[in-house]
Amino acid sequence: MPDLNWRHPDVQAAMYDVMRFWFDRGVDGFRIDVLWHMLKAADFPDNPPNPAYRPEMGEMHRLLNSIRQTSLEVHRIATEMREIADSYGAMGQGKRVSAWRDLPASRSPDALLRE
């Protein structure tokens, strides 16, 4: 399955429209896992092979997951998603957007998004 190019402004606008579409219809929110995978490194480098790999570890461990996009760009996208969610108010219970599982950051994402 191909990835969306989140660096393209038209893709971002279309995805934010999808969020608004569902908020307009009353959904309580979105859960966004692995947010840091939304953006790939601009030059698309390959992850290096895992020298400790053994077949019993499973295919997902064949490569070292050392190339991640942890830039402020990801946080900007999360901030824009949060702003859209917040614009709909607290209609339901809990959070409107939850995207924080294992988000690699030096500070908590909630703190970053509230600045």
C-alpha positions as CSV (number, residue, x, y, z in Angstrom):
1,M,0.0,0.0,0.0
2,P,1.5,3.4,-0.9
3,D,2.0,6.1,1.6
4,L,0.5,9.5,1.4
5,N,2.9,12.3,0.8
6,W,2.2,14.4,3.9
7,R,4.7,17.0,2.7
8,H,2.4,18.0,-0.1
9,P,0.0,20.8,0.9
10,D,-2.9,19.3,-1.1
11,V,-2.6,16.0,0.8
12,Q,-2.5,17.7,4.1
13,A,-5.6,19.8,3.2
14,A,-7.5,16.8,2.0
15,M,-6.7,14.8,5.1
16,Y,-7.7,17.7,7.3
17,D,-11.0,17.9,5.3
18,V,-11.5,14.2,6.1
19,M,-11.2,14.9,9.8
20,R,-13.7,17.8,9.5
21,F,-16.0,15.5,7.5
22,W,-16.1,13.0,10.4
23,F,-16.2,15.6,13.2
24,D,-19.2,17.2,11.4
25,R,-20.9,13.9,11.6
26,G,-20.4,13.6,15.3
27,V,-17.4,11.4,15.8
28,D,-15.7,11.9,19.2
29,G,-12.2,11.9,17.9
30,F,-9.3,10.1,16.2
31,R,-6.6,7.8,17.5
32,I,-3.4,8.2,15.5
33,D,-0.8,5.6,16.2
34,V,2.8,5.8,14.8
35,L,2.4,9.4,14.0
36,W,6.2,9.7,13.3
37,H,5.7,7.5,10.3
38,M,3.6,10.1,8.5
39,L,6.7,11.7,7.1
40,K,9.6,9.8,5.6
41,A,13.2,11.1,5.3
42,A,13.3,13.2,2.2
43,D,15.9,11.1,0.5
44,F,14.2,7.8,1.3
45,P,17.3,6.0,2.7
46,D,17.1,2.3,3.5
47,N,17.3,1.1,7.1
48,P,20.5,-0.9,7.7
49,P,20.4,-4.7,8.2
50,N,20.2,-5.9,11.7
51,P,23.5,-7.8,12.4
52,A,21.8,-9.7,15.3
53,Y,18.9,-10.9,13.1
54,R,17.8,-14.5,13.3
55,P,14.9,-15.9,11.3
56,E,13.0,-16.8,14.5
57,M,12.9,-13.1,15.4
58,G,10.4,-12.5,12.5
59,E,10.7,-10.3,9.4
60,M,10.1,-7.0,11.2
61,H,13.4,-7.4,13.0
62,R,15.5,-8.0,9.8
63,L,16.4,-4.3,9.6
64,L,17.3,-1.8,12.3
65,N,14.6,0.8,12.5
66,S,17.2,3.6,12.8
67,I,15.8,6.0,10.2
68,R,12.9,8.0,11.6
69,Q,11.4,11.3,10.8
70,T,11.2,13.0,14.2
71,S,11.4,16.5,13.0
72,L,9.2,19.4,14.1
73,E,7.3,18.9,10.8
74,V,5.6,15.9,12.5
75,H,4.7,18.0,15.5
76,R,3.4,20.8,13.2
77,I,1.0,18.3,11.6
78,A,-0.1,17.0,15.0
79,T,-0.6,20.6,16.1
80,E,-2.8,21.3,13.1
81,M,-4.8,18.1,13.7
82,R,-5.3,19.1,17.3
83,E,-6.4,22.6,16.3
84,I,-9.0,21.1,14.1
85,A,-10.2,18.8,16.8
86,D,-10.2,21.6,19.4
87,S,-12.3,23.8,17.1
88,Y,-15.1,21.3,17.5
89,G,-15.1,21.7,21.2
90,A,-15.5,18.9,23.8
91,M,-18.7,17.3,22.5
92,G,-17.7,13.8,23.6
93,Q,-15.9,12.2,26.5
94,G,-12.1,12.2,26.5
95,K,-9.7,13.5,24.0
96,R,-10.5,14.5,20.4
97,V,-7.1,13.5,19.0
98,S,-4.8,11.0,20.6
99,A,-1.6,10.4,18.8
100,W,1.0,9.9,21.5
101,R,1.8,6.2,21.7
102,D,5.6,6.0,21.5
103,L,6.0,9.3,19.8
104,P,9.7,10.0,19.9
105,A,10.2,13.4,21.3
106,S,12.4,15.0,24.0
107,R,9.3,16.5,25.7
108,S,5.8,15.2,26.0
109,P,3.6,15.8,22.9
110,D,0.8,17.2,25.0
111,A,3.2,19.9,26.3
112,L,4.4,20.6,22.7
113,L,0.8,20.9,21.4
114,R,-0.3,23.3,24.2
115,E,2.5,25.8,23.6
